[in-house]
């Protein structure tokens, strides 16, 4: 196996702001899609069916190597 598929669910609402949940890490995109089918009727997920995201990551690779910056540094308010 040279990569994995990370399944996340992200939702935004006025009450809680943004909420992200990691559902799981899978060996294939099809396995991650099957997981979506299993959980999409659960509370919270059912109300935000477009919140699922699958990202593929190569194993033993740095995926975030640029350091940490604030939201305002990445997206200046007056830019």
C-alpha positions in Angstrom: 0.0 0.0 0.0 1.5 3.3 -1.0 -1.4 5.6 -0.1 -4.4 5.9 2.2 -7.7 7.7 1.9 -8.8 9.9 4.8 -12.5 10.5 5.1 -13.6 13.7 6.9 -16.9 15.3 7.4 -17.0 19.1 7.8 -20.1 21.2 8.5 -20.7 24.8 9.3 -23.7 26.3 11.1 -24.7 29.4 13.0 -24.9 27.6 16.4 -21.6 25.6 16.4 -19.5 27.4 13.8 -17.4 24.9 11.8 -17.1 21.3 13.0 -14.8 18.7 11.5 -14.9 15.0 12.2 -12.4 12.4 11.0 -14.5 9.3 10.1 -11.6 7.0 9.3 -8.6 6.1 7.2 -9.1 3.6 4.3 -7.0 1.6 1.9 -9.0 2.7 -1.1 -11.4 5.4 -2.3 -14.1 2.7 -2.7 -13.7 1.7 0.9 -14.0 5.3 2.0 -17.2 5.7 -0.2 -18.6 2.6 1.4 -18.0 4.2 4.9 -20.0 7.3 3.7 -22.9 5.0 2.9 -22.7 3.4 6.4 -22.7 6.7 8.3 -24.6 9.2 6.2 -27.9 8.5 7.9 -26.5 9.2 11.4 -27.4 12.4 13.2 -25.4 15.4 12.1 -24.2 13.7 8.9 -27.7 13.3 7.5 -28.3 17.1 7.9 -25.1 17.9 6.0 -24.8 15.3 3.3 -22.4 17.5 1.2 -19.9 17.7 4.1 -18.0 14.4 3.3 -14.4 14.8 1.9 -12.1 12.0 0.8 -8.4 13.0 0.5 -5.6 10.6 -0.7 -2.3 10.7 1.2 0.9 9.1 0.2 2.4 7.1 3.0 5.7 8.3 4.5 5.4 11.7 2.8 5.2 15.1 4.5 1.8 16.6 3.7 2.2 19.9 5.5 5.8 21.1 5.5 5.3 24.9 5.2 4.9 25.6 8.9 1.9 27.2 10.6 0.4 30.6 9.8 -2.8 32.2 11.0 -6.0 32.5 8.9 -5.4 36.3 8.5 -1.9 35.7 7.2 -3.1 33.2 4.7 -6.1 35.3 3.7 -5.5 39.0 4.5 -8.8 40.8 5.2 -7.9 43.7 2.8 -6.4 41.7 0.0 
